[in-house]
């Protein structure tokens, strides 16, 4: 998966900086990586799958 040009961002709720980063600026793919290992592995999702994950995670 080509992630050149990915813009990585952390949650604004990340207090100590150890969290995941998300790149959702690329067409057709959302990347997720460990902020402590920015050159490590990246999980990729379709935008639809990522939206479903976020919606489920936000449920009370």
N, CA, C and O atoms as a Maestro MAE file, in Angstrom:
{
 s_m_m2io_version
 :::
 2.0.0
}

f_m_ct {
 s_m_title
 :::
 protein
 m_atom[240] {
  # First column is atom index #
  i_m_mmod_type
  r_m_x_coord
  r_m_y_coord
  r_m_z_coord
  i_m_residue_number
  s_m_chain_name
  s_m_pdb_residue_name
  s_m_pdb_atom_name
  i_m_atomic_number
  :::
  1 25 0.854 -1.174 0.000 1 A "UNK " " N  " 7
  2 3 0.000 0.000 0.000 1 A "UNK " " CA " 6
  3 2 0.898 1.235 0.000 1 A "UNK " " C  " 6
  4 15 1.805 1.350 0.824 1 A "UNK " " O  " 8
  5 25 0.648 2.129 -0.901 2 A "UNK " " N  " 7
  6 3 1.433 3.357 -1.029 2 A "UNK " " CA " 6
  7 2 0.868 4.435 -0.112 2 A "UNK " " C  " 6
  8 15 -0.287 4.836 -0.257 2 A "UNK " " O  " 8
  9 25 1.682 4.904 0.833 3 A "UNK " " N  " 7
  10 3 1.236 5.931 1.772 3 A "UNK " " CA " 6
  11 2 2.047 7.220 1.640 3 A "UNK " " C  " 6
  12 15 2.048 8.053 2.546 3 A "UNK " " O  " 8
  13 25 2.734 7.379 0.512 4 A "UNK " " N  " 7
  14 3 3.478 8.614 0.280 4 A "UNK " " CA " 6
  15 2 2.514 9.790 0.292 4 A "UNK " " C  " 6
  16 15 1.476 9.755 -0.368 4 A "UNK " " O  " 8
  17 25 2.851 10.811 1.030 5 A "UNK " " N  " 7
  18 3 1.989 11.981 1.131 5 A "UNK " " CA " 6
  19 2 1.025 11.928 2.294 5 A "UNK " " C  " 6
  20 15 0.235 12.851 2.493 5 A "UNK " " O  " 8
  21 25 1.083 10.847 3.072 6 A "UNK " " N  " 7
  22 3 0.185 10.733 4.220 6 A "UNK " " CA " 6
  23 2 0.490 11.838 5.230 6 A "UNK " " C  " 6
  24 15 1.650 12.122 5.530 6 A "UNK " " O  " 8
  25 25 -0.562 12.448 5.744 7 A "UNK " " N  " 7
  26 3 -0.445 13.443 6.807 7 A "UNK " " CA " 6
  27 2 -0.972 12.783 8.073 7 A "UNK " " C  " 6
  28 15 -2.167 12.514 8.199 7 A "UNK " " O  " 8
  29 25 -0.067 12.527 9.003 8 A "UNK " " N  " 7
  30 3 -0.404 11.805 10.231 8 A "UNK " " CA " 6
  31 2 -0.839 12.781 11.310 8 A "UNK " " C  " 6
  32 15 -0.263 13.857 11.466 8 A "UNK " " O  " 8
  33 25 -1.875 12.385 12.058 9 A "UNK " " N  " 7
  34 3 -2.357 13.221 13.158 9 A "UNK " " CA " 6
  35 2 -2.709 12.351 14.352 9 A "UNK " " C  " 6
  36 15 -3.095 11.191 14.210 9 A "UNK " " O  " 8
  37 25 -2.563 12.948 15.542 10 A "UNK " " N  " 7
  38 3 -2.929 12.287 16.793 10 A "UNK " " CA " 6
  39 2 -4.243 12.885 17.290 10 A "UNK " " C  " 6
  40 15 -4.650 13.968 16.869 10 A "UNK " " O  " 8
  41 25 -4.876 12.176 18.170 11 A "UNK " " N  " 7
  42 3 -6.078 12.693 18.806 11 A "UNK " " CA " 6
  43 2 -5.739 13.910 19.649 11 A "UNK " " C  " 6
  44 15 -4.670 13.983 20.254 11 A "UNK " " O  " 8
  45 25 -6.650 14.852 19.682 12 A "UNK " " N  " 7
  46 3 -6.457 16.012 20.550 12 A "UNK " " CA " 6
  47 2 -6.543 15.614 22.016 12 A "UNK " " C  " 6
  48 15 -6.161 16.389 22.892 12 A "UNK " " O  " 8
  49 25 -7.037 14.425 22.288 13 A "UNK " " N  " 7
  50 3 -7.145 13.918 23.662 13 A "UNK " " CA " 6
  51 2 -5.908 13.133 24.084 13 A "UNK " " C  " 6
  52 15 -5.873 12.575 25.181 13 A "UNK " " O  " 8
  53 25 -4.915 13.086 23.241 14 A "UNK " " N  " 7
  54 3 -3.685 12.368 23.551 14 A "UNK " " CA " 6
  55 2 -2.858 13.204 24.523 14 A "UNK " " C  " 6
  56 15 -2.220 14.181 24.131 14 A "UNK " " O  " 8
  57 25 -2.877 12.813 25.776 15 A "UNK " " N  " 7
  58 3 -2.188 13.586 26.797 15 A "UNK " " CA " 6
  59 2 -0.691 13.375 26.826 15 A "UNK " " C  " 6
  60 15 0.069 14.343 26.793 15 A "UNK " " O  " 8
  61 25 -0.252 12.132 26.888 16 A "UNK " " N  " 7
  62 3 1.175 11.857 27.028 16 A "UNK " " CA " 6
  63 2 1.862 11.573 25.698 16 A "UNK " " C  " 6
  64 15 3.064 11.307 25.677 16 A "UNK " " O  " 8
  65 25 1.144 11.620 24.615 17 A "UNK " " N  " 7
  66 3 1.752 11.435 23.301 17 A "UNK " " CA " 6
  67 2 1.889 10.005 22.855 17 A "UNK " " C  " 6
  68 15 2.268 9.763 21.709 17 A "UNK " " O  " 8
  69 25 1.599 9.044 23.708 18 A "UNK " " N  " 7
  70 3 1.705 7.636 23.323 18 A "UNK " " CA " 6
  71 2 0.336 7.136 22.886 18 A "UNK " " C  " 6
  72 15 -0.493 6.744 23.707 18 A "UNK " " O  " 8
  73 25 0.124 7.159 21.600 19 A "UNK " " N  " 7
  74 3 -1.183 6.772 21.079 19 A "UNK " " CA " 6
  75 2 -1.037 6.327 19.634 19 A "UNK " " C  " 6
  76 15 0.075 6.111 19.153 19 A "UNK " " O  " 8
  77 25 -2.129 6.196 18.966 20 A "UNK " " N  " 7
  78 3 -2.090 5.896 17.544 20 A "UNK " " CA " 6
  79 2 -2.188 7.184 16.753 20 A "UNK " " C  " 6
  80 15 -2.702 8.191 17.239 20 A "UNK " " O  " 8
  81 25 -1.695 7.139 15.541 21 A "UNK " " N  " 7
  82 3 -1.827 8.247 14.606 21 A "UNK " " CA " 6
  83 2 -2.630 7.756 13.416 21 A "UNK " " C  " 6
  84 15 -2.551 6.587 13.038 21 A "UNK " " O  " 8
  85 25 -3.396 8.652 12.834 22 A "UNK " " N  " 7
  86 3 -4.249 8.320 11.699 22 A "UNK " " CA " 6
  87 2 -3.910 9.241 10.534 22 A "UNK " " C  " 6
  88 15 -3.705 10.441 10.714 22 A "UNK " " O  " 8
  89 25 -3.853 8.670 9.355 23 A "UNK " " N  " 7
  90 3 -3.702 9.449 8.119 23 A "UNK " " CA " 6
  91 2 -4.933 9.176 7.278 23 A "UNK " " C  " 6
  92 15 -5.107 8.076 6.754 23 A "UNK " " O  " 8
  93 25 -5.784 10.181 7.152 24 A "UNK " " N  " 7
  94 3 -7.024 10.000 6.386 24 A "UNK " " CA " 6
  95 2 -7.125 10.985 5.223 24 A "UNK " " C  " 6
  96 15 -8.220 11.306 4.761 24 A "UNK " " O  " 8
  97 25 -5.979 11.456 4.761 25 A "UNK " " N  " 7
  98 3 -5.968 12.421 3.667 25 A "UNK " " CA " 6
  99 2 -5.728 11.797 2.291 25 A "UNK " " C  " 6
  100 15 -5.713 12.509 1.287 25 A "UNK " " O  " 8
  101 25 -5.543 10.495 2.235 26 A "UNK " " N  " 7
  102 3 -5.267 9.840 0.955 26 A "UNK " " CA " 6
  103 2 -6.542 9.228 0.384 26 A "UNK " " C  " 6
  104 15 -7.387 8.743 1.137 26 A "UNK " " O  " 8
  105 25 -6.688 9.244 -0.932 27 A "UNK " " N  " 7
  106 3 -7.906 8.678 -1.528 27 A "UNK " " CA " 6
  107 2 -7.940 7.154 -1.395 27 A "UNK " " C  " 6
  108 15 -6.992 6.465 -1.771 27 A "UNK " " O  " 8
  109 25 -9.038 6.648 -0.859 28 A "UNK " " N  " 7
  110 3 -9.262 5.212 -0.832 28 A "UNK " " CA " 6
  111 2 -8.587 4.433 0.271 28 A "UNK " " C  " 6
  112 15 -8.701 3.208 0.310 28 A "UNK " " O  " 8
  113 25 -7.879 5.110 1.179 29 A "UNK " " N  " 7
  114 3 -7.200 4.380 2.252 29 A "UNK " " CA " 6
  115 2 -7.049 5.262 3.486 29 A "UNK " " C  " 6
  116 15 -6.836 6.470 3.388 29 A "UNK " " O  " 8
  117 25 -7.165 4.623 4.652 30 A "UNK " " N  " 7
  118 3 -6.890 5.277 5.930 30 A "UNK " " CA " 6
  119 2 -5.792 4.467 6.590 30 A "UNK " " C  " 6
  120 15 -5.916 3.253 6.746 30 A "UNK " " O  " 8
  121 25 -4.713 5.139 6.978 31 A "UNK " " N  " 7
  122 3 -3.606 4.467 7.645 31 A "UNK " " CA " 6
  123 2 -3.643 4.719 9.141 31 A "UNK " " C  " 6
  124 15 -4.040 5.794 9.591 31 A "UNK " " O  " 8
  125 25 -3.223 3.712 9.914 32 A "UNK " " N  " 7
  126 3 -3.165 3.811 11.370 32 A "UNK " " CA " 6
  127 2 -1.824 3.241 11.803 32 A "UNK " " C  " 6
  128 15 -1.438 2.154 11.374 32 A "UNK " " O  " 8
  129 25 -1.105 3.984 12.663 33 A "UNK " " N  " 7
  130 3 0.197 3.519 13.138 33 A "UNK " " CA " 6
  131 2 0.403 3.911 14.596 33 A "UNK " " C  " 6
  132 15 -0.317 4.750 15.138 33 A "UNK " " O  " 8
  133 25 1.387 3.294 15.211 34 A "UNK " " N  " 7
  134 3 1.778 3.574 16.586 34 A "UNK " " CA " 6
  135 2 2.630 4.841 16.594 34 A "UNK " " C  " 6
  136 15 3.636 4.911 15.887 34 A "UNK " " O  " 8
  137 25 2.247 5.826 17.374 35 A "UNK " " N  " 7
  138 3 2.993 7.086 17.389 35 A "UNK " " CA " 6
  139 2 4.412 6.926 17.931 35 A "UNK " " C  " 6
  140 15 5.279 7.748 17.635 35 A "UNK " " O  " 8
  141 25 4.659 5.884 18.716 36 A "UNK " " N  " 7
  142 3 6.001 5.646 19.246 36 A "UNK " " CA " 6
  143 2 6.918 5.009 18.218 36 A "UNK " " C  " 6
  144 15 8.133 4.975 18.414 36 A "UNK " " O  " 8
  145 25 6.364 4.505 17.133 37 A "UNK " " N  " 7
  146 3 7.152 3.810 16.107 37 A "UNK " " CA " 6
  147 2 6.705 4.275 14.720 37 A "UNK " " C  " 6
  148 15 6.109 3.501 13.971 37 A "UNK " " O  " 8
  149 25 6.988 5.536 14.372 38 A "UNK " " N  " 7
  150 3 6.480 6.084 13.108 38 A "UNK " " CA " 6
  151 2 7.037 5.411 11.851 38 A "UNK " " C  " 6
  152 15 6.462 5.565 10.773 38 A "UNK " " O  " 8
  153 25 8.121 4.682 11.962 39 A "UNK " " N  " 7
  154 3 8.642 3.971 10.796 39 A "UNK " " CA " 6
  155 2 8.250 2.495 10.815 39 A "UNK " " C  " 6
  156 15 8.668 1.721 9.953 39 A "UNK " " O  " 8
  157 25 7.446 2.116 11.802 40 A "UNK " " N  " 7
  158 3 7.011 0.728 11.934 40 A "UNK " " CA " 6
  159 2 5.831 0.402 11.035 40 A "UNK " " C  " 6
  160 15 5.512 1.147 10.108 40 A "UNK " " O  " 8
  161 25 5.192 -0.715 11.322 41 A "UNK " " N  " 7
  162 3 4.080 -1.168 10.483 41 A "UNK " " CA " 6
  163 2 2.874 -0.233 10.551 41 A "UNK " " C  " 6
  164 15 2.661 0.477 11.533 41 A "UNK " " O  " 8
  165 25 2.101 -0.261 9.479 42 A "UNK " " N  " 7
  166 3 0.891 0.551 9.361 42 A "UNK " " CA " 6
  167 2 -0.272 -0.370 9.019 42 A "UNK " " C  " 6
  168 15 -0.175 -1.206 8.120 42 A "UNK " " O  " 8
  169 25 -1.364 -0.207 9.742 43 A "UNK " " N  " 7
  170 3 -2.600 -0.894 9.379 43 A "UNK " " CA " 6
  171 2 -3.345 -0.008 8.396 43 A "UNK " " C  " 6
  172 15 -3.363 1.213 8.557 43 A "UNK " " O  " 8
  173 25 -3.950 -0.592 7.393 44 A "UNK " " N  " 7
  174 3 -4.718 0.198 6.426 44 A "UNK " " CA " 6
  175 2 -6.156 -0.300 6.377 44 A "UNK " " C  " 6
  176 15 -6.437 -1.492 6.507 44 A "UNK " " O  " 8
  177 25 -7.041 0.647 6.186 45 A "UNK " " N  " 7
  178 3 -8.474 0.379 6.132 45 A "UNK " " CA " 6
  179 2 -9.073 1.138 4.960 45 A "UNK " " C  " 6
  180 15 -8.525 2.150 4.524 45 A "UNK " " O  " 8
  181 25 -10.188 0.655 4.456 46 A "UNK " " N  " 7
  182 3 -10.950 1.459 3.507 46 A "UNK " " CA " 6
  183 2 -11.612 2.575 4.321 46 A "UNK " " C  " 6
  184 15 -11.849 2.406 5.517 46 A "UNK " " O  " 8
  185 25 -11.908 3.691 3.698 47 A "UNK " " N  " 7
  186 3 -12.609 4.752 4.438 47 A "UNK " " CA " 6
  187 2 -13.922 4.268 5.057 47 A "UNK " " C  " 6
  188 15 -14.276 4.680 6.162 47 A "UNK " " O  " 8
  189 25 -14.632 3.410 4.361 48 A "UNK " " N  " 7
  190 3 -15.902 2.896 4.886 48 A "UNK " " CA " 6
  191 2 -15.677 2.060 6.142 48 A "UNK " " C  " 6
  192 15 -16.410 2.202 7.120 48 A "UNK " " O  " 8
  193 25 -14.668 1.190 6.121 49 A "UNK " " N  " 7
  194 3 -14.360 0.362 7.288 49 A "UNK " " CA " 6
  195 2 -13.905 1.233 8.456 49 A "UNK " " C  " 6
  196 15 -14.267 0.971 9.603 49 A "UNK " " O  " 8
  197 25 -13.113 2.268 8.172 50 A "UNK " " N  " 7
  198 3 -12.647 3.157 9.237 50 A "UNK " " CA " 6
  199 2 -13.827 3.904 9.874 50 A "UNK " " C  " 6
  200 15 -13.895 4.020 11.098 50 A "UNK " " O  " 8
  201 25 -14.743 4.404 9.064 51 A "UNK " " N  " 7
  202 3 -15.918 5.095 9.605 51 A "UNK " " CA " 6
  203 2 -16.739 4.163 10.492 51 A "UNK " " C  " 6
  204 15 -17.233 4.573 11.542 51 A "UNK " " O  " 8
  205 25 -16.885 2.904 10.064 52 A "UNK " " N  " 7
  206 3 -17.638 1.934 10.874 52 A "UNK " " CA " 6
  207 2 -16.923 1.669 12.198 52 A "UNK " " C  " 6
  208 15 -17.573 1.569 13.239 52 A "UNK " " O  " 8
  209 25 -15.610 1.556 12.172 53 A "UNK " " N  " 7
  210 3 -14.843 1.344 13.395 53 A "UNK " " CA " 6
  211 2 -15.014 2.521 14.347 53 A "UNK " " C  " 6
  212 15 -15.292 2.325 15.530 53 A "UNK " " O  " 8
  213 25 -14.853 3.727 13.847 54 A "UNK " " N  " 7
  214 3 -14.968 4.928 14.688 54 A "UNK " " CA " 6
  215 2 -16.383 5.028 15.265 54 A "UNK " " C  " 6
  216 15 -16.550 5.334 16.446 54 A "UNK " " O  " 8
  217 25 -17.385 4.777 14.452 55 A "UNK " " N  " 7
  218 3 -18.764 4.839 14.941 55 A "UNK " " CA " 6
  219 2 -18.990 3.828 16.069 55 A "UNK " " C  " 6
  220 15 -19.643 4.141 17.065 55 A "UNK " " O  " 8
  221 25 -18.456 2.632 15.911 56 A "UNK " " N  " 7
  222 3 -18.601 1.605 16.951 56 A "UNK " " CA " 6
  223 2 -17.831 1.999 18.210 56 A "UNK " " C  " 6
  224 15 -18.327 1.801 19.319 56 A "UNK " " O  " 8
  225 25 -16.636 2.548 18.058 57 A "UNK " " N  " 7
  226 3 -15.822 2.942 19.210 57 A "UNK " " CA " 6
  227 2 -16.469 4.085 19.993 57 A "UNK " " C  " 6
  228 15 -16.254 4.198 21.200 57 A "UNK " " O  " 8
  229 25 -17.242 4.919 19.340 58 A "UNK " " N  " 7
  230 3 -17.872 6.057 20.010 58 A "UNK " " CA " 6
  231 2 -19.154 5.673 20.759 58 A "UNK " " C  " 6
  232 15 -19.675 6.469 21.541 58 A "UNK " " O  " 8
  233 25 -19.649 4.493 20.531 59 A "UNK " " N  " 7
  234 3 -20.879 4.083 21.206 59 A "UNK " " CA " 6
  235 2 -20.653 3.977 22.710 59 A "UNK " " C  " 6
  236 15 -19.596 3.534 23.160 59 A "UNK " " O  " 8
  237 25 -21.654 4.387 23.477 60 A "UNK " " N  " 7
  238 3 -21.522 4.288 24.955 60 A "UNK " " CA " 6
  239 2 -21.546 2.853 25.428 60 A "UNK " " C  " 6
  240 15 -21.447 2.597 26.628 60 A "UNK " " O  " 8
  :::
 }
 m_bond[239] {
  # First column is bond index #
  i_m_from
  i_m_to
  i_m_order
  :::
  1 1 2 1
  2 2 3 1
  3 3 4 2
  4 3 5 1
  5 5 6 1
  6 6 7 1
  7 7 8 2
  8 7 9 1
  9 9 10 1
  10 10 11 1
  11 11 12 2
  12 11 13 1
  13 13 14 1
  14 14 15 1
  15 15 16 2
  16 15 17 1
  17 17 18 1
  18 18 19 1
  19 19 20 2
  20 19 21 1
  21 21 22 1
  22 22 23 1
  23 23 24 2
  24 23 25 1
  25 25 26 1
  26 26 27 1
  27 27 28 2
  28 27 29 1
  29 29 30 1
  30 30 31 1
  31 31 32 2
  32 31 33 1
  33 33 34 1
  34 34 35 1
  35 35 36 2
  36 35 37 1
  37 37 38 1
  38 38 39 1
  39 39 40 2
  40 39 41 1
  41 41 42 1
  42 42 43 1
  43 43 44 2
  44 43 45 1
  45 45 46 1
  46 46 47 1
  47 47 48 2
  48 47 49 1
  49 49 50 1
  50 50 51 1
  51 51 52 2
  52 51 53 1
  53 53 54 1
  54 54 55 1
  55 55 56 2
  56 55 57 1
  57 57 58 1
  58 58 59 1
  59 59 60 2
  60 59 61 1
  61 61 62 1
  62 62 63 1
  63 63 64 2
  64 63 65 1
  65 65 66 1
  66 66 67 1
  67 67 68 2
  68 67 69 1
  69 69 70 1
  70 70 71 1
  71 71 72 2
  72 71 73 1
  73 73 74 1
  74 74 75 1
  75 75 76 2
  76 75 77 1
  77 77 78 1
  78 78 79 1
  79 79 80 2
  80 79 81 1
  81 81 82 1
  82 82 83 1
  83 83 84 2
  84 83 85 1
  85 85 86 1
  86 86 87 1
  87 87 88 2
  88 87 89 1
  89 89 90 1
  90 90 91 1
  91 91 92 2
  92 91 93 1
  93 93 94 1
  94 94 95 1
  95 95 96 2
  96 95 97 1
  97 97 98 1
  98 98 99 1
  99 99 100 2
  100 99 101 1
  101 101 102 1
  102 102 103 1
  103 103 104 2
  104 103 105 1
  105 105 106 1
  106 106 107 1
  107 107 108 2
  108 107 109 1
  109 109 110 1
  110 110 111 1
  111 111 112 2
  112 111 113 1
  113 113 114 1
  114 114 115 1
  115 115 116 2
  116 115 117 1
  117 117 118 1
  118 118 119 1
  119 119 120 2
  120 119 121 1
  121 121 122 1
  122 122 123 1
  123 123 124 2
  124 123 125 1
  125 125 126 1
  126 126 127 1
  127 127 128 2
  128 127 129 1
  129 129 130 1
  130 130 131 1
  131 131 132 2
  132 131 133 1
  133 133 134 1
  134 134 135 1
  135 135 136 2
  136 135 137 1
  137 137 138 1
  138 138 139 1
  139 139 140 2
  140 139 141 1
  141 141 142 1
  142 142 143 1
  143 143 144 2
  144 143 145 1
  145 145 146 1
  146 146 147 1
  147 147 148 2
  148 147 149 1
  149 149 150 1
  150 150 151 1
  151 151 152 2
  152 151 153 1
  153 153 154 1
  154 154 155 1
  155 155 156 2
  156 155 157 1
  157 157 158 1
  158 158 159 1
  159 159 160 2
  160 159 161 1
  161 161 162 1
  162 162 163 1
  163 163 164 2
  164 163 165 1
  165 165 166 1
  166 166 167 1
  167 167 168 2
  168 167 169 1
  169 169 170 1
  170 170 171 1
  171 171 172 2
  172 171 173 1
  173 173 174 1
  174 174 175 1
  175 175 176 2
  176 175 177 1
  177 177 178 1
  178 178 179 1
  179 179 180 2
  180 179 181 1
  181 181 182 1
  182 182 183 1
  183 183 184 2
  184 183 185 1
  185 185 186 1
  186 186 187 1
  187 187 188 2
  188 187 189 1
  189 189 190 1
  190 190 191 1
  191 191 192 2
  192 191 193 1
  193 193 194 1
  194 194 195 1
  195 195 196 2
  196 195 197 1
  197 197 198 1
  198 198 199 1
  199 199 200 2
  200 199 201 1
  201 201 202 1
  202 202 203 1
  203 203 204 2
  204 203 205 1
  205 205 206 1
  206 206 207 1
  207 207 208 2
  208 207 209 1
  209 209 210 1
  210 210 211 1
  211 211 212 2
  212 211 213 1
  213 213 214 1
  214 214 215 1
  215 215 216 2
  216 215 217 1
  217 217 218 1
  218 218 219 1
  219 219 220 2
  220 219 221 1
  221 221 222 1
  222 222 223 1
  223 223 224 2
  224 223 225 1
  225 225 226 1
  226 226 227 1
  227 227 228 2
  228 227 229 1
  229 229 230 1
  230 230 231 1
  231 231 232 2
  232 231 233 1
  233 233 234 1
  234 234 235 1
  235 235 236 2
  236 235 237 1
  237 237 238 1
  238 238 239 1
  239 239 240 2
  :::
 }
}
